[in-house]
Amino acid sequence: MHQSYLELIKRLRDDLPSRTLAAIGFTGLLLWGIDGLAAILWFAAFALNEGLELLIGLKSNKDPVKGALNRRLFCANMVFGSSVWVAGALALVKTGEIGPLIIALAILVGALTHVISTSLTYVSAFLAAALPLVMGIIAVPAVMIVSHAYPDAAVFQASIAMVFLLTYNLSAALQSWQRETKLAKTLAQVSLASDAKSQFLATMSHEIRTPLNGIVGLAEVLNNTKMTASQHEMVNLVRTSGETLERLVSDVLDSAKIEADKLELSIAPFDLRETIETAAHTFRTRAEEKGVVFSLIIPPEAEGRYLGDAVRIRQIISNLTSNAIKFTDKGRVDVKVDALEIDGDSVELRIQVSDTGIGFDPKASQHLFSRFEQADNSISRRFGGTGLGLSICKSLCELMDGSISATSQLGAGSRFEVRIQVKNAEALKANPRLPAHVTLDDALSLNDSSVGPTGLRVLVAEDNPINQKVITFMLEPMGMTPVMAANGREALAFYKIDSFDLILMDMMMPEMDGLAATQAIRAWEKQNNLPRTPIAMLSANAMSEHVTAALAAGCDVHIAKPVTPATLVTGMTEALFMEHDENGEPDADLQSRLIG
């Protein structure tokens, strides 16, 4: 009902110029057929009706009570508007002349046709507007008879015309109603199919990320053990392949969300340099392995805190930088970020990623940002990729009120430029945290430091045996003692009889999932007046609604799988050192609570 009301408001706003033009013409008819005062009064009533319509339409309130009141007022105004047109038409009928009579009929029929074409999506408004018009058409013969200004033959002919026109309009309304209903059912079926596809993709994402967590996690752990050069090379290949697969899964999910118009930004304060360096760190290593020079330039005047979606900004930079390195065999890749002030609050970030790679011809630029498109069909065989990355970058830029463009010369390199809108943010109090690109060596060094998550008892709720091993391999070298629970019910039971410094909670588990277990733990803490135990949600469910649900359930941070030693240590550090407000709730910006 609310959506139909909003659709009606939009249609009426779009049709306002044509209604205004018709009203001006009708005012001229009143001047010709009656007198100037009647014309002025009628146009004033029309203007009042339109003004009220716009005013009520602007106050579309999400509150159910206020929203319902606005819609009732809108329907009442529709009755008033229809009555204005009926009154004008009947005034013309009373003149006793055939010409004004025909014009009056045309006006009533035209108004009813307008109501049919615009109001069928919202039944209440349709009935409210159509009823006075139908009564007005029926009243025309009565006015003709009472006024004694028309011959009997004219009254008879007008009555026949009334019946015909009214029957035709009501029949048209019924047919339009049937078409609207059929269209609504079709759209509902399409929406259900889209939701089913999104659910399927979310499920597949979880099922793929769960074993992927074992692959990437174990590769990271193995990479920091003593091995031969050949073994290190093989482990790096496994790790790179796992990261590529994880990125592919994320791109497919993002593409599905864009198609379903469900991709949303998560706005929070972020530090520009930290965000950019986090995205660029991995690619610096990849460039060095290929013998490609990599440079990152952030002018001092661009540094600072901004309000935006740091995760999506990192995703844009990662996609562009990854492509630049992939398509560059020699030379250099440069990333430059500028901040151009628009006004006191708004800032335009300009991100430029240039390379000396293979480039592309002008024809390729026409479809470069389309889904599943690449500069050359041979690229998919030589370099791999799905052609989703640039399409996703374009959609993300548009969400941030920005744009993306590309220039290139075949064989001489390319340059991509992104412009996105962010807001200035006040400086936030810093939380003790590890660098965003912490390595396992950094984590192990915490054993000899007075700060950091070392020597802790950690309750791990994880139902997958392989992932239990992965977490154990990551925690034990840091001097931590993991206690494994196979599901949320076991984790809650362990928590009630023992004490832990930190809880790592998987989201999807049998018997009791991570959300229910987290809520039960928080309830137990309040019931027994216990201090808040940090909880980090480890989840292969990486969609925005899953992150929101995890934080709402009471976890302190959300760590997306596949988990690496870097993301695990960063997440644990955030959870352990997070400040809390007077109610004991996390007092931290959103971005610091989302890891990975």
C-alpha positions in Angstrom: 0.0 0.0 0.0 2.8 2.5 0.9 4.7 1.7 -2.2 1.6 2.1 -4.4 1.1 5.5 -2.7 4.6 6.6 -3.5 4.2 5.5 -7.1 1.0 7.6 -7.4 2.8 10.6 -6.0 5.5 10.2 -8.6 3.0 9.9 -11.4 1.1 13.0 -10.3 4.3 15.0 -10.0 5.3 14.0 -13.5 1.9 14.9 -14.9 1.7 18.3 -13.2 2.7 20.4 -16.3 -0.1 18.8 -18.4 -2.7 19.4 -15.6 -1.6 23.0 -15.3 -1.9 23.5 -19.1 -5.4 22.0 -19.0 -6.4 24.3 -16.1 -5.2 27.4 -17.9 -7.3 26.4 -20.9 -10.3 25.7 -18.8 -10.0 29.0 -17.1 -10.1 30.7 -20.5 -13.3 28.7 -21.2 -14.9 30.0 -18.0 -14.0 33.6 -19.0 -15.6 33.0 -22.3 -18.7 31.1 -21.1 -19.5 32.7 -17.7 -17.5 35.6 -16.2 -14.1 36.7 -14.9 -14.9 36.1 -11.2 -15.9 32.5 -11.8 -12.7 31.9 -13.7 -10.5 33.4 -11.0 -12.3 31.5 -8.2 -12.0 28.2 -10.2 -8.3 28.7 -10.9 -7.7 29.6 -7.2 -9.4 26.3 -6.2 -7.3 24.4 -8.7 -4.0 26.0 -7.4 -5.0 25.2 -3.8 -5.6 21.6 -4.7 -2.3 21.2 -6.5 -0.4 22.9 -3.7 -1.9 20.7 -1.0 -1.2 17.7 -3.2 2.5 18.6 -3.4 2.7 19.5 0.3 1.1 16.2 1.5 3.2 14.2 -1.0 6.5 15.7 0.4 5.6 14.4 3.9 5.8 10.7 3.1 6.5 9.5 6.6 7.9 6.1 7.4 6.1 6.1 10.7 3.0 3.9 10.2 0.6 6.2 12.1 1.8 9.5 10.5 2.1 7.8 7.1 -1.5 6.5 7.2 -2.7 10.0 8.2 -0.8 11.6 5.3 -2.4 9.1 2.9 -5.9 9.8 4.2 -5.3 13.5 3.8 -4.1 12.9 0.3 -7.3 11.0 -0.6 -9.4 13.8 0.9 -7.5 16.2 -1.3 -8.1 14.0 -4.3 -11.9 14.3 -3.6 -11.5 18.1 -3.4 -9.6 18.2 -6.7 -12.1 16.0 -8.6 -14.9 18.2 -7.2 -13.2 21.3 -8.5 -13.3 19.9 -12.1 -16.9 18.7 -11.7 -18.0 22.1 -10.4 -16.4 23.9 -13.4 -18.0 21.5 -15.9 -21.4 21.8 -14.4 -21.1 25.6 -14.4 -20.5 25.4 -18.2 -23.5 23.0 -18.5 -25.8 25.6 -16.8 -25.1 28.1 -19.5 -27.7 26.3 -21.7 -25.5 26.3 -24.8 -24.5 23.1 -26.7 -20.9 24.2 -27.2 -20.1 24.5 -23.5 -22.1 21.3 -22.8 -19.9 19.3 -25.2 -16.7 20.9 -23.7 -18.0 20.2 -20.1 -18.5 16.5 -21.0 -15.0 16.3 -22.6 -13.5 17.8 -19.4 -15.3 15.3 -17.1 -14.4 12.4 -19.3 -10.8 13.6 -19.7 -10.5 14.0 -15.9 -11.8 10.5 -15.3 -9.4 9.1 -17.9 -6.6 10.9 -16.1 -7.6 9.3 -12.8 -7.8 5.9 -14.4 -4.3 6.2 -15.9 -2.6 7.5 -12.8 -4.4 6.2 -9.7 -5.1 2.5 -10.3 -2.0 1.5 -8.3 -3.5 3.0 -5.2 -7.1 1.9 -4.8 -8.1 4.4 -2.1 -7.0 7.4 -4.2 -8.6 6.0 -7.3 -12.0 5.6 -5.6 -11.7 9.0 -3.9 -11.0 10.8 -7.2 -13.3 8.7 -9.5 -16.4 8.9 -7.4 -17.0 12.7 -7.7 -16.3 12.6 -11.4 -18.7 9.7 -12.0 -21.4 11.5 -10.0 -20.6 14.7 -12.0 -21.2 12.9 -15.3 -24.5 11.4 -14.0 -25.5 14.9 -12.8 -25.2 16.5 -16.2 -28.6 15.3 -17.5 -30.2 16.4 -14.2 -28.7 19.9 -14.5 -30.0 20.1 -18.0 -33.5 19.1 -17.0 -33.6 21.4 -13.9 -32.3 24.4 -15.8 -35.0 24.1 -18.6 -32.4 25.6 -20.9 -32.2 22.6 -23.3 -34.8 21.0 -25.6 -36.0 17.6 -24.7 -34.2 16.1 -27.7 -30.9 17.5 -26.5 -31.5 16.2 -22.9 -32.2 12.7 -24.4 -29.1 12.8 -26.6 -26.9 14.0 -23.7 -28.3 11.2 -21.5 -27.5 8.5 -24.1 -24.0 10.0 -24.5 -23.5 10.0 -20.7 -24.4 6.3 -20.4 -22.0 5.5 -23.3 -19.1 7.6 -22.1 -19.5 6.4 -18.5 -19.7 2.7 -19.6 -16.7 3.1 -21.8 -14.6 4.8 -19.1 -15.5 2.2 -16.4 -14.8 -0.6 -18.9 -11.4 1.0 -19.6 -10.8 1.3 -15.8 -11.6 -2.4 -15.4 -9.2 -3.4 -18.2 -6.4 -1.1 -16.8 -7.0 -2.6 -13.4 -6.6 -6.1 -14.7 -3.4 -5.1 -16.5 -2.0 -3.5 -13.4 -2.9 -6.5 -11.3 -1.3 -8.9 -13.8 1.8 -6.7 -13.9 2.0 -6.5 -10.1 1.8 -10.3 -9.9 4.6 -10.6 -12.6 6.8 -8.2 -10.7 6.2 -10.1 -7.4 7.2 -13.3 -9.1 10.3 -11.7 -10.5 11.1 -10.3 -7.1 10.7 -13.8 -5.5 13.0 -15.2 -8.2 15.5 -12.5 -7.6 15.4 -13.1 -3.8 15.7 -16.9 -4.4 18.8 -16.2 -6.6 20.3 -13.9 -3.9 19.7 -16.5 -1.2 21.2 -19.2 -3.4 24.3 -17.0 -4.0 24.6 -16.2 -0.3 24.4 -19.9 0.6 26.9 -20.9 -2.1 29.2 -18.1 -0.9 29.1 -19.5 2.6 29.7 -23.1 1.4 32.6 -22.0 -0.8 34.2 -19.6 1.8 34.2 -22.3 4.5 36.6 -24.7 2.8 38.4 -21.7 1.3 39.1 -20.6 4.8 41.1 -23.8 5.3 43.0 -23.4 2.1 44.0 -19.7 2.6 44.5 -20.0 6.4 46.7 -23.0 6.2 48.7 -21.6 3.3 49.4 -18.5 5.4 50.4 -20.6 8.4 52.6 -22.8 6.2 54.2 -19.8 4.6 55.7 -18.8 8.0 57.2 -22.2 8.7 60.6 -23.5 7.7 60.4 -24.9 4.2 62.6 -25.2 1.2 62.4 -22.5 -1.5 60.4 -24.9 -3.7 57.9 -25.6 -1.0 57.5 -21.8 -0.3 56.8 -21.3 -4.0 54.2 -24.0 -4.0 52.5 -22.6 -0.8 52.5 -19.1 -2.4 50.8 -20.6 -5.5 48.1 -22.2 -3.2 47.7 -18.9 -1.4 47.4 -16.8 -4.5 44.9 -19.3 -6.0 42.8 -19.1 -2.9 42.8 -15.3 -2.8 41.8 -15.3 -6.5 38.9 -17.6 -5.8 37.8 -15.6 -2.8 37.8 -12.4 -4.9 35.8 -14.2 -7.6 33.2 -15.2 -5.0 33.0 -11.6 -3.7 32.6 -10.2 -7.3 29.8 -12.6 -8.1 28.0 -11.7 -4.9 28.4 -7.9 -5.5 27.2 -8.3 -9.1 24.1 -10.1 -7.9 23.4 -7.4 -5.3 23.9 -4.7 -8.0 21.5 -6.4 -10.3 18.9 -6.7 -7.5 19.5 -3.1 -6.5 20.5 -4.2 -3.0 24.0 -3.0 -2.9 24.3 -0.5 -0.1 27.1 1.7 1.3 28.2 1.4 5.0 29.0 5.0 5.9 31.5 5.6 8.7 34.6 7.7 9.5 37.8 6.4 8.1 41.5 7.4 7.8 42.4 8.0 4.1 46.1 6.9 4.3 45.3 3.8 6.3 42.5 2.8 3.9 44.6 3.3 0.8 47.8 1.7 2.2 45.7 -1.3 3.3 44.5 -1.8 -0.2 47.8 -1.2 -1.8 50.0 -3.3 0.5 49.3 -6.7 -1.1 49.8 -5.4 -4.6 53.2 -3.8 -3.8 54.5 -7.3 -3.1 52.9 -8.8 -6.3 54.5 -6.0 -8.4 57.9 -6.6 -6.9 57.6 -10.3 -7.6 57.0 -9.4 -11.3 59.8 -6.9 -11.4 57.4 -4.0 -11.8 58.0 -0.7 -10.0 55.0 0.2 -7.7 54.5 3.7 -6.3 51.7 5.1 -4.0 51.4 8.9 -3.7 49.1 10.5 -1.2 49.9 14.3 -0.8 49.9 15.5 2.9 47.0 17.8 2.2 44.8 14.9 1.2 45.4 13.0 4.5 42.9 13.0 7.2 39.5 11.6 8.4 36.6 11.3 6.0 33.1 10.0 6.1 32.4 7.3 3.6 32.5 3.5 2.9 36.2 2.6 3.4 35.6 -1.0 2.5 34.2 -0.1 -0.9 36.9 2.5 -1.6 39.5 -0.3 -0.9 37.6 -2.6 -3.2 37.8 0.0 -6.1 41.5 0.6 -5.6 42.1 -3.2 -5.2 40.3 -4.0 -8.5 42.1 -1.3 -10.5 45.5 -2.0 -9.0 45.1 -5.7 -9.5 44.3 -5.2 -13.1 47.2 -2.8 -13.6 49.7 -5.3 -12.2 48.1 -8.2 -14.1 48.4 -6.5 -17.5 51.9 -5.0 -16.9 54.9 -7.2 -17.5 57.5 -4.5 -17.2 57.7 -0.8 -16.3 55.6 0.6 -13.5 52.2 0.9 -11.8 51.4 4.2 -10.0 48.5 4.9 -7.6 47.8 8.5 -6.7 45.1 9.9 -4.5 44.1 13.5 -4.2 41.4 15.2 -2.1 39.7 18.2 -3.8 37.5 20.3 -1.5 34.1 21.1 -2.9 32.8 23.1 0.1 33.2 23.1 3.8 31.8 19.6 4.3 32.1 17.8 0.9 35.3 16.5 -0.6 35.9 14.8 -3.9 38.5 12.0 -3.8 40.4 11.6 -7.1 42.0 8.2 -7.4 44.3 7.6 -10.4 45.8 4.2 -11.3 48.2 4.2 -14.2 50.4 1.5 -15.7 52.7 0.8 -18.6 51.0 -2.5 -19.6 49.4 -3.8 -22.7 46.7 -1.1 -22.9 43.6 -1.3 -25.1 42.2 0.3 -28.2 39.5 3.0 -28.3 36.8 0.6 -29.4 37.3 -1.5 -26.2 36.7 1.5 -24.0 33.0 1.7 -25.2 32.1 -1.5 -23.3 34.9 -1.6 -20.8 32.7 -1.1 -17.8 29.9 -3.5 -18.9 29.4 -6.8 -17.0 31.4 -9.8 -18.3 33.2 -7.6 -20.8 37.0 -7.4 -21.3 39.1 -5.3 -23.6 39.9 -8.4 -25.8 38.3 -11.8 -25.8 41.8 -13.3 -25.8 42.4 -11.7 -22.4 40.2 -14.2 -20.7 42.4 -17.0 -21.9 45.8 -15.2 -21.4 45.1 -13.4 -18.1 41.9 -14.9 -16.7 39.1 -13.0 -15.0 35.4 -12.7 -15.4 35.0 -9.1 -16.5 33.0 -8.2 -13.4 35.6 -6.0 -11.6 35.3 -2.8 -13.6 31.5 -3.1 -13.8 31.4 -3.3 -10.0 33.8 -0.4 -9.7 31.5 1.7 -11.9 28.4 0.8 -9.8 30.3 1.6 -6.6 31.4 5.0 -8.0 27.9 5.9 -8.9 26.7 4.9 -5.4 29.2 7.4 -4.1 27.9 10.2 -6.4 31.0 9.8 -8.5 32.4 8.5 -11.8 35.1 6.4 -13.4 36.9 6.9 -16.7 39.7 5.3 -18.6 42.2 6.4 -21.2 44.7 4.1 -22.9 47.0 3.6 -25.8 47.4 0.1 -27.2 50.8 -1.3 -26.1 51.7 1.7 -24.0 49.6 1.4 -20.9 46.4 2.7 -19.3 45.1 5.2 -16.8 41.9 4.9 -14.8 40.6 7.9 -12.9 37.9 7.6 -10.2 36.1 10.5 -8.6 33.9 9.9 -5.6 32.2 12.1 -3.0 32.9 11.9 0.7 32.5 14.1 3.7 35.0 15.7 6.1 34.9 13.9 9.5 36.1 15.2 12.8 39.1 13.5 14.3 38.2 10.4 16.2 39.8 9.1 19.3 42.2 6.4 18.3 41.8 2.8 19.5 44.9 0.7 20.2 45.1 -1.5 17.2 47.6 -3.3 15.0 48.6 -1.9 11.6 46.1 -2.8 9.0 48.6 -5.0 7.1 50.0 -6.9 10.1 51.8 -10.1 9.2 52.1 -13.3 11.2 55.6 -12.4 12.1 54.2 -9.2 13.7 51.6 -11.3 15.6 54.3 -13.7 16.9 56.4 -10.9 18.1 53.6 -9.9 20.4 54.7 -12.7 22.7 57.6 -10.6 23.7 55.6 -7.4 24.0 53.6 -5.9 26.8 50.6 -5.1 24.5 48.6 -7.2 22.2 46.5 -10.4 22.4 48.9 -12.9 23.9 48.6 -15.7 26.5 44.9 -15.7 26.3 42.2 -18.3 26.8 40.1 -18.2 23.7 36.8 -20.0 23.3 36.3 -21.0 19.6 32.8 -21.9 18.4 33.4 -23.6 15.0 31.6 -26.7 13.6 34.0 -27.4 10.7 36.9 -29.7 11.8 39.3 -28.3 9.3 38.6 -24.7 10.3 39.1 -25.8 14.0 42.6 -26.9 13.1 43.2 -23.7 11.1 42.3 -21.5 14.0 44.3 -23.7 16.4 47.4 -23.4 14.1 47.0 -19.6 14.1 46.4 -19.2 17.9 48.9 -21.6 19.5 52.1 -19.9 18.0 51.0 -16.7 19.7 50.8 -18.4 23.1 47.1 -18.6 23.2 45.0 -21.5 24.5 42.0 -22.3 22.3 39.1 -24.2 23.7 36.9 -25.7 20.9 33.1 -25.9 20.8 31.4 -27.7 18.0 28.3 -25.4 18.0 26.7 -22.5 19.7 25.1 -24.6 22.4 28.4 -26.1 23.5 30.0 -22.6 23.4 27.3 -21.3 25.8 27.7 -24.3 28.1 31.5 -23.8 28.2 31.1 -20.1 28.8 28.8 -20.6 31.8 31.2 -22.9 33.6 34.6 -21.3 32.7 36.1 -17.9 32.0 37.6 -16.8 28.7 39.4 -13.7 27.5 37.9 -13.7 24.1 35.3 -15.7 22.0 35.7 -16.5 18.3 32.2 -17.3 17.1 31.2 -18.9 13.8 27.8 -17.7 12.5 26.3 -20.8 10.9 26.4 -23.8 13.2 24.1 -26.7 14.0 21.8 -26.8 17.1 22.5 -23.2 17.9 23.9 -20.7 15.5 26.4 -17.9 16.3 23.8 -15.1 16.5 21.7 -17.0 19.0 24.7 -18.0 21.0 26.0 -14.5 21.1 22.6 -13.2 22.3 22.5 -15.9 25.0 26.0 -15.0 26.2 25.1 -11.3 26.4 21.9 -12.2 28.3 23.8 -14.4 30.7 26.3 -11.6 31.4 23.6 -9.2 32.3 21.7 -11.7 34.3 24.8 -12.5 36.4 26.3 -9.0 36.4 29.4 -10.3 34.6 31.9 -8.1 32.7 31.5 -8.1 28.9 33.6 -10.7 27.1 34.9 -9.6 23.7 33.3 -11.6 20.9 34.6 -11.7 17.3 32.2 -13.2 14.8 34.0 -15.4 12.2 31.7 -15.8 9.3 31.7 -16.9 5.7 28.4 -14.9 5.5 30.0 -11.7 4.2 26.9 -9.9 2.9 25.9 -6.6 4.5 22.8 -8.0 6.2 24.8 -10.7 7.9 27.3 -8.2 9.2 24.5 -6.0 10.5 22.9 -9.0 12.2 26.2 -10.0 13.8 26.8 -6.6 15.3 23.2 -6.3 16.4 23.4 -9.7 18.2 26.2 -8.3 20.4 29.5 -9.2 18.8 32.2 -6.6 18.9 33.8 -7.2 15.5 33.0 -9.1 12.4 35.8 -11.0 10.7 35.0 -12.3 7.2 36.2 -15.7 6.1 38.6 -16.8 4.7 40.5 -15.8 7.8 44.2 -15.1 7.7 46.6 -14.6 10.6 46.6 -10.9 9.7 42.8 -10.5 9.8 42.5 -12.7 12.9 45.1 -10.8 14.9 43.7 -7.4 13.8 40.1 -8.5 14.7 41.1 -9.9 18.1 43.0 -6.7 18.9 40.1 -4.5 17.9 37.7 -6.6 20.1 40.1 -6.7 23.1 41.0 -3.0 23.1 37.7 -1.5 22.0 36.3 1.3 24.1 32.7 1.1 25.4 30.1 3.7 26.3 28.4 4.1 29.6 25.9 1.3 28.7 28.8 -1.1 28.1 28.2 -1.1 24.3 31.1 -0.8 21.8 32.0 2.9 21.3 33.8 2.6 17.9 33.2 3.6 14.3 31.8 0.9 12.1 34.8 0.4 9.9 37.0 -0.6 12.8 34.4 -3.3 13.6 34.6 -4.9 10.1 37.7 -6.9 9.4 38.6 -8.5 6.1 
